[in-house]
Amino acid sequence: MNIEQIKNKDRKKMKKGIFLLPNIFTTANLFAGCFSIFCAIDGNYQSSAVAIFVAVFLDGLDGKVARATNAVSDFGKDYDSLCDLVSFGIAPAIFYYSWTSNNPYDLVTVRMTWLVSFFYIATTALRLARFNNHLQLKEENHFLGLPSPAAATLCTVIIWQCDLNYIDPILSYIFISIAMLSSSCLMVSNIKYNSFKDTRSLNRIPFSKTLLVPLILILIFLNPPLVLTIMSVTYLFSGPITLIRDLIMKKKTSLKQDPE
């Protein structure tokens, strides 16, 4: 079957319709992202943060539902990326810009906030475009660059922490801006992050480890900002740490093979 025949077959599938179940979750993800934007504009920052976390949860579900129901399609992949750009690119950037605009900063700081927000949205779009292209090349157990949901969670939870704990506005601006810029750069980097999609390791796990799931959920419900911050920061640093470890192991292996 040549490429033209495959394209014609895909067109016929599109004429018949799209897969309903996974796209419902994707649309719900988009709804949560839009809701976060509206809440941020209205100054309801806690609801804005929670909406982004809900979008992250729904984004994780739609892919799993699509694979479980054998409903994976190019349409669903592209639709998911467009929704992710809203929920994990535009929504966190507007959240950051709106929160900063409601604090007493000078004009230069406000302009920098606008530029950082744009940079974050642009890198999210680039990261999602590369992700779609990477999927066509090969399937692996890692993401190339920090995933946009993880970046959105990190930036959102730091803003939420600063807002809840009444941290000094200048320190808050520095922390949040560093988080936004770091996440942006890591999204378009070549650093590998675990995708946790290795079905061979996830289908069966030791019975004792099943206790981790309810334990993590309990901790999140007890103190969502703190637990989500720890999880986000840990995942953020997991990529660079793994890269450094691999470089050290590679150097040790090369020294063993060539002792001279």
DATAKA-V418647 format. One record per residue. N is the residue number from 1. PHI is phi as a letter, one per 20 degrees, with the letter a starting at -180 (* if undefined). OMEGA is omega in radians with two decimals (none if undefined). NEAR is the number of other C-alpha atoms within 8 Angstrom. Layout:
{{N | PHI | OMEGA | NEAR} {N | PHI | OMEGA | NEAR}}
This chain:
{{1 | * | -3.12 | 4} {2 | e | -3.07 | 5} {3 | f | -3.11 | 6} {4 | f | 3.11 | 6} {5 | f | 3.11 | 8} {6 | f | 3.12 | 9} {7 | f | 3.12 | 8} {8 | f | 3.11 | 8} {9 | f | 3.11 | 8} {10 | f | 3.11 | 8} {11 | f | 3.11 | 8} {12 | f | 3.10 | 8} {13 | f | -3.14 | 9} {14 | f | 3.13 | 8} {15 | f | 3.14 | 6} {16 | f | -3.14 | 6} {17 | p | -3.14 | 6} {18 | c | 3.12 | 7} {19 | f | -3.01 | 8} {20 | f | -2.95 | 6} {21 | f | -3.14 | 8} {22 | f | -3.12 | 13} {23 | f | 3.02 | 10} {24 | f | 3.11 | 9} {25 | f | 3.11 | 12} {26 | f | 3.10 | 14} {27 | f | 3.08 | 9} {28 | f | 3.05 | 10} {29 | f | 3.10 | 16} {30 | f | 3.12 | 13} {31 | f | 3.13 | 8} {32 | f | 3.10 | 13} {33 | f | 3.10 | 15} {34 | f | 3.12 | 11} {35 | f | 3.09 | 10} {36 | f | 3.12 | 17} {37 | f | -3.12 | 13} {38 | f | 3.13 | 9} {39 | f | 3.12 | 12} {40 | f | 3.11 | 14} {41 | f | -3.14 | 10} {42 | e | -3.14 | 6} {43 | n | 3.11 | 8} {44 | e | -2.96 | 9} {45 | f | 3.14 | 11} {46 | f | 3.11 | 7} {47 | f | 3.11 | 9} {48 | f | 3.13 | 15} {49 | f | -3.13 | 12} {50 | f | -3.14 | 9} {51 | f | 3.10 | 12} {52 | f | 3.09 | 18} {53 | f | 3.08 | 9} {54 | f | 3.11 | 10} {55 | f | 3.09 | 14} {56 | f | 3.12 | 11} {57 | f | -3.13 | 8} {58 | f | 3.11 | 12} {59 | f | 3.08 | 13} {60 | f | -3.10 | 8} {61 | f | -3.01 | 9} {62 | f | 3.11 | 13} {63 | f | 3.14 | 9} {64 | f | 3.11 | 8} {65 | f | -3.14 | 11} {66 | f | 3.13 | 12} {67 | f | -3.11 | 9} {68 | f | -3.11 | 7} {69 | e | -3.12 | 6} {70 | l | -3.09 | 6} {71 | d | 3.12 | 10} {72 | f | -3.14 | 8} {73 | b | 3.09 | 6} {74 | f | 3.10 | 6} {75 | f | -3.14 | 7} {76 | f | 3.13 | 11} {77 | f | -3.14 | 10} {78 | f | 3.12 | 9} {79 | f | 3.12 | 9} {80 | f | -3.14 | 10} {81 | f | 3.11 | 11} {82 | f | 3.11 | 8} {83 | f | 3.11 | 12} {84 | f | 3.12 | 14} {85 | f | 3.11 | 13} {86 | f | -3.01 | 12} {87 | f | -3.03 | 17} {88 | d | 3.06 | 15} {89 | d | -3.08 | 15} {90 | f | -3.09 | 11} {91 | f | 3.09 | 14} {92 | f | -3.14 | 13} {93 | f | 3.11 | 12} {94 | f | 3.07 | 12} {95 | g | 3.13 | 15} {96 | f | -3.11 | 13} {97 | f | -3.12 | 11} {98 | f | -3.14 | 11} {99 | f | -3.14 | 12} {100 | f | -3.11 | 11} {101 | f | 3.14 | 9} {102 | e | 3.09 | 6} {103 | d | -3.04 | 7} {104 | f | 3.09 | 6} {105 | d | 3.11 | 8} {106 | e | -3.04 | 6} {107 | f | -3.14 | 6} {108 | f | 3.14 | 6} {109 | f | 3.13 | 8} {110 | f | 3.11 | 11} {111 | f | 3.09 | 8} {112 | f | 3.11 | 8} {113 | f | 3.11 | 12} {114 | f | -3.12 | 9} {115 | f | 3.11 | 8} {116 | f | 3.11 | 11} {117 | f | 3.11 | 13} {118 | f | -3.13 | 9} {119 | f | 3.13 | 10} {120 | f | 3.13 | 14} {121 | f | -3.12 | 12} {122 | f | -3.13 | 8} {123 | f | 3.06 | 12} {124 | f | 3.11 | 15} {125 | f | 3.12 | 10} {126 | f | -3.14 | 9} {127 | f | 3.14 | 13} {128 | f | 3.10 | 11} {129 | f | 3.11 | 9} {130 | f | 3.12 | 8} {131 | f | 3.11 | 10} {132 | f | 3.13 | 11} {133 | f | -3.14 | 8} {134 | f | 3.12 | 8} {135 | f | -3.12 | 8} {136 | f | -3.09 | 6} {137 | e | -3.10 | 6} {138 | a | 3.10 | 6} {139 | d | -3.13 | 5} {140 | c | -3.10 | 5} {141 | e | 3.10 | 9} {142 | b | 3.01 | 10} {143 | e | 3.05 | 12} {144 | e | -3.04 | 11} {145 | n | 3.14 | 13} {146 | f | 3.12 | 17} {147 | f | -3.11 | 11} {148 | f | 3.07 | 13} {149 | f | 3.11 | 9} {150 | f | 3.10 | 11} {151 | f | 3.13 | 13} {152 | f | 3.12 | 12} {153 | f | -3.13 | 13} {154 | f | -3.10 | 13} {155 | f | -3.10 | 13} {156 | f | -3.06 | 13} {157 | f | 3.09 | 12} {158 | f | 3.06 | 12} {159 | f | 3.13 | 12} {160 | f | 3.11 | 12} {161 | f | -3.13 | 10} {162 | f | -3.13 | 10} {163 | f | -3.10 | 8} {164 | f | -3.04 | 6} {165 | e | 3.09 | 6} {166 | l | 3.11 | 6} {167 | f | -3.13 | 8} {168 | g | -3.05 | 6} {169 | g | -3.13 | 8} {170 | f | 3.10 | 6} {171 | f | 3.12 | 8} {172 | f | -3.13 | 11} {173 | f | 3.14 | 9} {174 | f | -3.13 | 8} {175 | g | -3.06 | 9} {176 | f | -3.14 | 12} {177 | f | 3.08 | 10} {178 | f | 3.12 | 8} {179 | f | -3.14 | 11} {180 | f | -3.10 | 12} {181 | f | 3.13 | 11} {182 | f | 3.12 | 8} {183 | f | 3.13 | 12} {184 | f | -3.12 | 13} {185 | f | -3.13 | 9} {186 | f | 3.11 | 11} {187 | f | -3.11 | 14} {188 | d | 3.11 | 12} {189 | e | 3.08 | 9} {190 | d | 3.12 | 7} {191 | f | -3.09 | 11} {192 | e | 3.08 | 12} {193 | c | -3.14 | 12} {194 | f | 3.13 | 8} {195 | e | -3.13 | 8} {196 | l | -3.14 | 7} {197 | d | 3.14 | 7} {198 | f | -3.06 | 8} {199 | f | 3.13 | 6} {200 | f | -3.13 | 6} {201 | e | -3.08 | 7} {202 | e | -3.12 | 9} {203 | f | -3.13 | 6} {204 | c | 3.08 | 6} {205 | c | 3.10 | 8} {206 | g | -3.07 | 6} {207 | g | -3.11 | 6} {208 | f | -3.10 | 5} {209 | f | 3.11 | 8} {210 | f | 3.11 | 9} {211 | f | -3.12 | 8} {212 | f | -3.09 | 7} {213 | f | 3.11 | 8} {214 | f | 3.13 | 8} {215 | f | 3.12 | 8} {216 | f | 3.12 | 8} {217 | f | 3.12 | 8} {218 | f | -3.14 | 8} {219 | f | 3.13 | 10} {220 | f | -3.13 | 11} {221 | f | 3.13 | 7} {222 | f | -3.12 | 6} {223 | b | -3.05 | 8} {224 | g | -3.10 | 9} {225 | f | -3.08 | 10} {226 | f | -3.09 | 8} {227 | f | 3.13 | 10} {228 | f | 3.08 | 12} {229 | f | 3.13 | 11} {230 | f | 3.14 | 8} {231 | f | -3.11 | 8} {232 | f | -3.14 | 11} {233 | f | 3.11 | 9} {234 | f | 3.13 | 8} {235 | f | 3.13 | 9} {236 | g | -3.09 | 10} {237 | e | -3.11 | 8} {238 | f | 3.13 | 9} {239 | f | 3.11 | 13} {240 | g | 3.13 | 9} {241 | f | 3.10 | 8} {242 | f | 3.12 | 9} {243 | f | 3.13 | 10} {244 | f | 3.13 | 8} {245 | f | 3.13 | 8} {246 | f | 3.11 | 8} {247 | f | 3.11 | 8} {248 | f | 3.13 | 8} {249 | f | 3.13 | 8} {250 | f | 3.12 | 8} {251 | f | 3.11 | 8} {252 | f | 3.13 | 8} {253 | f | 3.12 | 8} {254 | f | 3.11 | 8} {255 | f | 3.10 | 9} {256 | f | -3.14 | 7} {257 | f | -3.12 | 6} {258 | c | -3.08 | 6} {259 | f | 3.13 | 5} {260 | f | none | 3}}
